[in-house]
């Protein structure tokens, strides 16, 4: 079974530039999450999708971050404009169990460095 | 809102030593509990989980965890660690009374010396 795919693995940009990350979850997984993991901290949820609908985006900085999940499969997370404090690893995870009770399957992450 | 505290941020052990990593959570209702592990250069993966039933759960590679409801704790244990257990360990909690948002602790870095 193929795992969660993310790209790019690494991205370096200057502040005020924009960046987009892509995630392809495990086939058939209806629930998809984006997490932000700053160095030395645990993953922090940014947004949670169930199929192509948003379940929770209360911690997403909506003035600069946006995310979509068209057709309930792939998802894109965008940052525009980027700030220095956005330097982090952006993790995508999916689960087959719907909301709750499910093991999360993580991708390898996209490491963003903002200069 | 739920929160998770992992008290040991860095742990260094010698092979064959016993391990216990602390995890406490804050949430007013029923929870699902998880431990995830991230080996060097790899993605996060599930070590073990607790939903209900026997509060002592066993996971992969000889790890176990005990849910103590009165202490809001879910500590991870292993009687004898190996060099290959060197990794980051994350405790996570999911409150079942709302939108089931998995919340993670800040993690514990474990280094096992051969």
Contacts between the chains, C-beta under 8 A, distances in Angstrom:
chain1	res1	chain2	res2	distance
A	3	B	43	7.4
A	4	B	43	7.8
A	33	B	102	7.4
A	35	B	104	7.7
A	40	B	106	7.2
A	41	B	106	5.1
A	41	B	107	7.6
A	42	B	4	7.5
A	42	B	6	7.8
A	42	B	90	5.6
A	42	B	104	3.8
A	42	B	105	5.1
A	42	B	106	4.4
A	42	B	107	5.1
A	43	B	44	7.6
A	43	B	90	7.3
A	43	B	104	4.7
A	44	B	104	7.4
A	45	B	101	5.7
A	45	B	102	7.0
A	45	B	103	7.1
A	48	B	99	7.1
A	48	B	101	6.6
A	55	B	99	5.5
A	56	B	99	5.0
A	56	B	101	5.7
A	91	B	44	7.1
A	93	B	44	7.7
A	99	B	99	6.5
A	99	B	100	4.7
A	100	B	32	7.0
A	100	B	94	6.5
A	100	B	96	6.2
A	100	B	100	3.4
A	101	B	32	6.1
A	101	B	51	6.0
A	101	B	94	8.0
A	101	B	100	7.6
A	103	B	34	7.6
A	103	B	46	4.7
A	103	B	49	6.4
A	104	B	34	8.0
A	104	B	36	7.6
A	104	B	44	7.6
A	104	B	46	7.3
A	104	B	102	6.2
A	106	B	36	8.0
A	106	B	43	4.7
A	106	B	44	4.1
A	106	B	45	7.1
A	107	B	43	6.1
A	108	B	42	7.7
A	108	B	43	4.7
A	109	B	43	6.9
